[in-house]
Amino acid sequence: MNVMVPPPVRPGCARATPAARGPAAAPAGNRIGEDLMTRRQVASLFGVTSAAVATWARRGRLPEVRNEAGRPRYRRADVDALFRSGMSRRAR
């Protein structure tokens, strides 16, 4: 089972604690209950490069949303659907 671990908090970086998460703590543009993944997280899950994930998004295989900073994010439900559709981990 793949477990997503949040990255460490950098000094001086404000981040809500898990106990404070809720409707008021949800980032703007992120619907409540919507779990978003970074390009690197998706690439790690599939065993490919982040450039390959960007290509999938450009070709329409994986819908992409942008956060407030304009960075690409991917809905976990869309990633799971792509994984179940037959996209498998790349053999190394």
N, C-alpha and C positions, 0 to 999 in steps of 0.2 A: 504494500500500500504506500502510495506517495503522500507524504505529509508536508504541507507547506508551512515553513517556519518564517515568521516575520523577520526582516533584516534588523540588525542592531540599530538603536537610536544614536545618532551622532550628537555630540555635545552641542548645545545651543539650538537644537532642532526641536520644535514643539510638536508633540504627537499626543493624541488622546490615548488614555490608558484603556485597556479592554473593558474595565468596569464602566467607563464613561461613554462607551459606544452606545448609540441609540439614534433616534430620529434627529436630535439636536446635534449630534456629533458626526452625522453622515456628511461627507463632502458634497459640495454643490455639484450637480450633474450626475451623481451616483445615486440611483434609486435605492431606497431602503431594501435590504435583503439581496441586492445585486452584488455578487462576488466577482470582482475583476482581477485579472491576472496580467502581469507584465509580459512583454515579449520574451524576456529571458526565462521566465517561469514556464511559459508555453514551450519554448525551445528545449528546456531541460526535460520536461515531461515526455516529449516526443523523441529526444535524443538527436536533435538537429541544431543547426546554428540559428541565431536570431535573424539572420538575413533570410533564411528559408521561411521563417514565420512571416516576415514582412512580405515576401513574395506571395505566400498563400493569401494574405490579406489583399494585396494588390490585384490578384487574380480572382478574388471573390470567394475563395474557399473558406475563409474564416472572417466573419464580420468584425470590424474594428470600431471601437469608440475612443474618443479622446477625452482626457481629463482636463481640469482647469488650466493646467500648464501646457496643454496641447500634446501631451505624450500619448502614444497609442496604448490602449488597454483592450483586453479580450474578456468577454463574459465567460465564466466557468461553464455555464450550460452550453454555449457554442463550442467551447473546446472539448467538452465531454462528447457532444454530438459528432464532432469531427473524428475523435478518437474511436468511437463506436462504429463509424461509417467504414472503417477498414484501414485508416491511416494507422500504421503500426510503428513501433520504435525502429529506428534504423539500426541495422546490424553494424557493429564496429569491428 
